[in-house]
Amino acid sequence: MLGENPKLSVFTIGKLTIATNNFTFDNKLGEGGFGLVYKGKFFDGQEIAVKRLSKGSGRDERSLRMKLSLFLNFNT
């Protein structure tokens, strides 16, 4: 499960939708192989980046986990 790593947090789509202002274009940071990346901010002021998978990206959860694992290992 993605939330098993203490460095990762799992949020509901509802909370992420609110934080990114419904994934508006103004909050778009960029685009990668998995989909678009948006900036967001929670009510407590915490700023986040949200990678939203594209339906047609051809990527699956296993690929995403591998990418997250590499990212976390690189940033420790």
TIRO-2110 file (N, C-alpha, C; in Angstrom, 1 decimal):
// TIRO-2110
0.8, -1.2, 0.0, N, 1, A
0.0, 0.0, 0.0, CA, 1, A
0.9, 1.2, 0.0, C, 1, A
0.5, 2.3, -0.7, N, 2, A
1.3, 3.5, -0.8, CA, 2, A
1.5, 4.1, 0.5, C, 2, A
0.5, 4.1, 1.4, N, 3, A
0.6, 4.7, 2.7, CA, 3, A
1.5, 4.0, 3.7, C, 3, A
2.0, 2.9, 3.4, N, 4, A
2.8, 2.1, 4.3, CA, 4, A
4.2, 2.8, 4.6, C, 4, A
4.7, 3.6, 3.7, N, 5, A
5.9, 4.3, 4.0, CA, 5, A
5.6, 5.5, 4.8, C, 5, A
6.4, 5.7, 5.9, N, 6, A
6.1, 6.9, 6.8, CA, 6, A
6.3, 8.2, 6.1, C, 6, A
7.1, 8.3, 5.0, N, 7, A
7.3, 9.5, 4.3, CA, 7, A
6.2, 9.9, 3.3, C, 7, A
5.3, 8.9, 3.1, N, 8, A
4.2, 9.2, 2.1, CA, 8, A
2.9, 9.4, 2.9, C, 8, A
2.0, 10.2, 2.3, N, 9, A
0.7, 10.4, 2.9, CA, 9, A
-0.3, 10.1, 1.8, C, 9, A
-1.4, 9.5, 2.2, N, 10, A
-2.5, 9.2, 1.3, CA, 10, A
-3.7, 10.0, 1.7, C, 10, A
-4.2, 10.7, 0.7, N, 11, A
-5.3, 11.6, 0.9, CA, 11, A
-6.5, 11.2, 0.0, C, 11, A
-7.7, 11.6, 0.4, N, 12, A
-8.9, 11.4, -0.5, CA, 12, A
-8.8, 12.3, -1.7, C, 12, A
-9.5, 11.9, -2.7, N, 13, A
-9.6, 12.7, -3.9, CA, 13, A
-10.3, 14.0, -3.6, C, 13, A
-11.2, 14.0, -2.7, N, 14, A
-11.9, 15.2, -2.2, CA, 14, A
-11.0, 16.2, -1.6, C, 14, A
-10.2, 15.8, -0.7, N, 15, A
-9.2, 16.7, -0.1, CA, 15, A
-8.2, 17.3, -1.1, C, 15, A
-7.8, 16.4, -2.0, N, 16, A
-6.8, 16.9, -3.0, CA, 16, A
-7.5, 17.9, -4.0, C, 16, A
-8.8, 17.6, -4.3, N, 17, A
-9.5, 18.5, -5.2, CA, 17, A
-9.7, 19.9, -4.6, C, 17, A
-10.0, 19.9, -3.3, N, 18, A
-10.1, 21.2, -2.6, CA, 18, A
-8.7, 21.9, -2.5, C, 18, A
-7.7, 21.2, -2.2, N, 19, A
-6.3, 21.8, -2.0, CA, 19, A
-5.8, 22.3, -3.3, C, 19, A
-6.2, 21.7, -4.5, N, 20, A
-5.7, 22.2, -5.8, CA, 20, A
-6.7, 23.1, -6.5, C, 20, A
-7.8, 23.5, -5.8, N, 21, A
-8.8, 24.3, -6.4, CA, 21, A
-9.4, 23.6, -7.6, C, 21, A
-9.8, 22.3, -7.4, N, 22, A
-10.4, 21.5, -8.5, CA, 22, A
-9.4, 21.3, -9.7, C, 22, A
-8.1, 21.1, -9.3, N, 23, A
-7.1, 20.9, -10.3, CA, 23, A
-7.1, 21.9, -11.5, C, 23, A
-7.2, 23.2, -11.1, N, 24, A
-7.3, 24.2, -12.1, CA, 24, A
-6.0, 24.4, -12.8, C, 24, A
-6.1, 25.0, -14.0, N, 25, A
-4.9, 25.2, -14.9, CA, 25, A
-3.9, 26.2, -14.2, C, 25, A
-4.4, 27.1, -13.4, N, 26, A
-3.6, 28.0, -12.7, CA, 26, A
-2.7, 27.3, -11.7, C, 26, A
-3.0, 26.1, -11.2, N, 27, A
-2.3, 25.4, -10.3, CA, 27, A
-1.4, 24.3, -10.9, C, 27, A
-1.4, 24.3, -12.2, N, 28, A
-0.6, 23.3, -12.9, CA, 28, A
0.9, 23.6, -12.9, C, 28, A
1.7, 22.7, -12.4, N, 29, A
3.2, 22.9, -12.3, CA, 29, A
3.9, 22.3, -13.5, C, 29, A
3.4, 21.2, -14.0, N, 30, A
4.1, 20.6, -15.1, CA, 30, A
3.4, 19.3, -15.5, C, 30, A
4.1, 18.6, -16.4, N, 31, A
3.5, 17.3, -16.9, CA, 31, A
4.6, 16.3, -17.1, C, 31, A
4.4, 15.1, -16.7, N, 32, A
5.4, 14.0, -16.8, CA, 32, A
4.7, 12.8, -17.5, C, 32, A
5.5, 11.7, -17.5, N, 33, A
5.0, 10.5, -18.1, CA, 33, A
3.8, 9.9, -17.5, C, 33, A
3.5, 10.2, -16.2, N, 34, A
2.4, 9.6, -15.5, CA, 34, A
1.2, 10.6, -15.6, C, 34, A
1.4, 11.8, -15.9, N, 35, A
0.3, 12.8, -16.0, CA, 35, A
0.7, 14.1, -15.5, C, 35, A
-0.3, 14.9, -15.1, N, 36, A
-0.1, 16.3, -14.8, CA, 36, A
0.3, 16.5, -13.3, C, 36, A
1.0, 17.5, -13.0, N, 37, A
1.4, 17.8, -11.6, CA, 37, A
0.8, 19.2, -11.2, C, 37, A
0.2, 19.2, -10.1, N, 38, A
-0.5, 20.4, -9.6, CA, 38, A
0.1, 20.8, -8.2, C, 38, A
0.1, 22.1, -8.0, N, 39, A
0.4, 22.6, -6.6, CA, 39, A
-0.9, 22.7, -5.9, C, 39, A
-0.8, 22.6, -4.6, N, 40, A
-2.0, 22.7, -3.8, CA, 40, A
-1.6, 23.2, -2.4, C, 40, A
-2.6, 23.6, -1.6, N, 41, A
-2.4, 24.0, -0.3, CA, 41, A
-3.6, 23.6, 0.6, C, 41, A
-3.2, 22.9, 1.7, N, 42, A
-4.2, 22.5, 2.7, CA, 42, A
-4.7, 23.7, 3.6, C, 42, A
-5.8, 23.5, 4.3, N, 43, A
-6.3, 24.6, 5.1, CA, 43, A
-5.2, 25.0, 6.2, C, 43, A
-4.4, 24.1, 6.6, N, 44, A
-3.4, 24.4, 7.6, CA, 44, A
-2.2, 25.2, 7.0, C, 44, A
-2.2, 25.4, 5.7, N, 45, A
-1.1, 26.1, 5.1, CA, 45, A
0.0, 25.3, 4.4, C, 45, A
-0.1, 23.9, 4.7, N, 46, A
0.9, 23.0, 4.1, CA, 46, A
0.8, 23.0, 2.6, C, 46, A
1.9, 23.3, 1.9, N, 47, A
1.9, 23.3, 0.5, CA, 47, A
2.3, 21.9, 0.0, C, 47, A
1.6, 21.4, -1.1, N, 48, A
1.8, 20.1, -1.6, CA, 48, A
1.9, 20.1, -3.2, C, 48, A
2.5, 19.1, -3.7, N, 49, A
2.5, 18.8, -5.1, CA, 49, A
1.7, 17.5, -5.3, C, 49, A
0.8, 17.5, -6.3, N, 50, A
-0.1, 16.4, -6.5, CA, 50, A
0.1, 15.9, -8.0, C, 50, A
0.5, 14.6, -8.1, N, 51, A
0.7, 14.0, -9.4, CA, 51, A
-0.6, 13.3, -9.7, C, 51, A
-1.3, 13.7, -10.7, N, 52, A
-2.6, 13.1, -11.1, CA, 52, A
-2.4, 12.3, -12.3, C, 52, A
-2.6, 11.0, -12.2, N, 53, A
-2.4, 10.0, -13.3, CA, 53, A
-3.3, 10.3, -14.4, C, 53, A
-2.8, 10.2, -15.6, N, 54, A
-3.6, 10.3, -16.8, CA, 54, A
-4.2, 9.0, -17.1, C, 54, A
-5.5, 8.9, -17.5, N, 55, A
-6.1, 7.6, -17.9, CA, 55, A
-5.4, 7.0, -19.0, C, 55, A
-4.9, 7.7, -20.0, N, 56, A
-4.3, 7.1, -21.1, CA, 56, A
-2.7, 7.0, -21.0, C, 56, A
-2.2, 7.2, -19.8, N, 57, A
-0.7, 7.2, -19.7, CA, 57, A
-0.1, 5.8, -19.9, C, 57, A
-0.9, 4.8, -19.7, N, 58, A
-0.4, 3.4, -19.8, CA, 58, A
0.4, 3.0, -18.6, C, 58, A
0.4, 3.8, -17.6, N, 59, A
1.1, 3.5, -16.3, CA, 59, A
0.2, 2.8, -15.3, C, 59, A
0.7, 2.0, -14.5, N, 60, A
-0.1, 1.4, -13.5, CA, 60, A
0.5, 1.7, -12.1, C, 60, A
-0.2, 1.2, -11.1, N, 61, A
0.2, 1.5, -9.7, CA, 61, A
1.6, 0.9, -9.4, C, 61, A
1.9, -0.2, -10.0, N, 62, A
3.2, -0.8, -9.7, CA, 62, A
4.3, 0.2, -10.2, C, 62, A
4.2, 0.7, -11.4, N, 63, A
5.1, 1.7, -11.9, CA, 63, A
5.2, 2.9, -11.1, C, 63, A
4.1, 3.4, -10.6, N, 64, A
4.1, 4.5, -9.7, CA, 64, A
4.8, 4.3, -8.4, C, 64, A
4.6, 3.1, -7.8, N, 65, A
5.3, 2.7, -6.6, CA, 65, A
6.8, 2.7, -6.8, C, 65, A
7.2, 2.2, -7.9, N, 66, A
8.7, 2.1, -8.2, CA, 66, A
9.2, 3.5, -8.3, C, 66, A
8.5, 4.4, -9.0, N, 67, A
9.0, 5.8, -9.1, CA, 67, A
9.1, 6.5, -7.8, C, 67, A
8.0, 6.3, -6.9, N, 68, A
8.0, 6.9, -5.6, CA, 68, A
9.1, 6.3, -4.7, C, 68, A
9.4, 5.0, -4.8, N, 69, A
10.5, 4.4, -4.1, CA, 69, A
11.8, 5.0, -4.4, C, 69, A
12.1, 5.2, -5.7, N, 70, A
13.3, 5.8, -6.2, CA, 70, A
13.4, 7.2, -5.7, C, 70, A
12.3, 7.9, -5.8, N, 71, A
12.3, 9.3, -5.3, CA, 71, A
12.6, 9.4, -3.8, C, 71, A
12.0, 8.6, -3.0, N, 72, A
12.2, 8.6, -1.6, CA, 72, A
13.6, 8.2, -1.2, C, 72, A
14.2, 7.2, -1.9, N, 73, A
15.5, 6.7, -1.6, CA, 73, A
16.5, 7.8, -2.0, C, 73, A
16.3, 8.5, -3.1, N, 74, A
17.2, 9.5, -3.6, CA, 74, A
17.2, 10.7, -2.6, C, 74, A
16.1, 11.0, -2.0, N, 75, A
15.9, 12.2, -1.1, CA, 75, A
16.1, 11.9, 0.4, C, 75, A
16.7, 10.8, 0.7, N, 76, A
17.0, 10.5, 2.1, CA, 76, A
18.4, 10.8, 2.5, C, 76, A
END
